[in-house]
Amino acid sequence: MKLSKKILKKRKSTRGLIKGTKEKPRLSVFRSNLHIYAQIVDDINFNTLVSCSSIESEIRKEVGKGNTCQAAKLIGQKLAERSLKNNIKHIIFDRGPYIYHGRIKALAEGARAAGLNF
């Protein structure tokens, strides 16, 4: 997928300010027209610690379509449950080039409601 120069510039400027560590990893969000993806990343060791997306079968059974705020909130809750199992409680939220509105906001609120601190 080819991203526009504007999105790449925004991502680079945001990513320069946000770095995840092992103690406080980064929650990265990618949103497409059909689905939403979230992963918790350790930038120092270049590891993905936990991931969740609207493509997964257990989430599709509950929601159906992945491009709704309800699906994003559920993904945030599932991601928080998985991260708490791995003893990850504090994170840094990286919204990427997207504004904090709609599905991105719903994902963040779902993760906060399930117990993540950021």
C-alpha positions in Angstrom: 0.0 0.0 0.0 1.4 3.4 -1.0 0.9 6.2 1.5 0.8 9.8 0.5 3.6 12.2 1.4 1.4 14.1 3.8 0.6 10.9 5.8 4.3 9.9 5.8 5.4 13.3 7.0 2.8 13.3 9.8 3.7 9.8 10.9 7.4 10.7 11.0 6.9 13.8 13.0 4.6 12.0 15.5 6.9 8.9 15.7 9.9 11.1 16.5 8.3 12.2 19.7 7.0 8.8 20.8 9.2 5.9 21.7 8.1 2.8 23.5 10.3 0.9 25.9 10.0 -2.5 27.6 8.6 -0.9 30.7 6.2 1.4 28.8 5.6 0.2 25.3 3.9 2.0 22.4 0.3 1.3 21.3 0.3 1.8 17.5 -2.9 2.1 15.6 -3.5 1.6 11.8 -6.9 2.3 10.4 -8.1 1.4 6.9 -11.4 1.9 5.3 -12.5 -1.7 6.1 -10.6 -2.6 9.3 -8.6 -1.4 12.2 -5.4 -2.8 13.6 -3.6 -2.2 16.9 -0.4 -3.5 18.3 1.8 -2.9 21.3 5.4 -2.4 20.3 8.8 -2.3 22.1 10.8 0.1 20.0 14.1 -0.5 21.6 14.1 -4.3 20.9 11.9 -4.0 17.8 9.3 -6.5 19.1 5.6 -6.7 18.8 4.4 -7.7 22.2 0.6 -7.9 21.6 -1.6 -7.4 18.6 -5.3 -7.3 17.8 -7.3 -6.5 14.6 -10.8 -6.6 13.3 -9.8 -9.4 10.9 -9.7 -11.9 13.8 -12.5 -14.5 13.8 -13.6 -14.0 17.4 -14.0 -10.3 16.9 -15.8 -10.8 13.5 -18.3 -13.1 15.3 -19.2 -10.4 17.8 -19.3 -7.3 15.6 -19.5 -8.3 11.9 -18.0 -5.3 10.1 -14.7 -4.0 11.2 -15.2 -0.3 10.2 -17.4 0.8 13.1 -16.7 2.5 16.4 -18.2 -0.5 18.2 -15.6 -2.8 16.6 -12.8 -0.4 17.5 -13.9 -0.3 21.1 -14.0 -4.1 21.3 -10.5 -4.3 19.8 -9.3 -1.9 22.5 -10.8 -4.1 25.2 -9.4 -7.3 23.7 -5.9 -5.7 23.3 -6.0 -4.6 26.9 -7.0 -8.1 28.1 -4.1 -9.6 26.2 -1.6 -7.1 27.4 -2.7 -7.5 31.0 -2.0 -11.2 30.7 1.5 -10.3 29.6 1.9 -7.9 32.6 1.7 -4.7 30.5 -0.3 -2.0 32.3 1.3 1.3 31.2 1.6 2.2 27.6 2.1 5.2 25.3 -0.6 5.8 22.8 0.5 6.5 19.2 -2.4 7.5 17.0 -0.1 7.9 13.9 -1.4 10.3 11.3 -5.0 10.0 12.4 -6.8 12.6 14.5 -8.1 11.5 17.9 -11.7 11.1 16.8 -14.2 8.4 15.8 -12.7 4.9 15.7 -9.3 5.9 17.1 -10.9 7.5 20.1 -13.2 4.5 20.6 -10.2 2.1 20.5 -8.4 4.2 23.2 -11.5 4.4 25.4 -12.0 0.7 25.1 -8.4 0.0 26.2 -8.7 2.5 29.1 -12.0 0.9 30.2 -10.4 -2.6 30.3 -7.5 -1.4 32.5 -4.6 0.0 30.4 -3.1 3.3 31.6 -1.8 5.9 29.2 
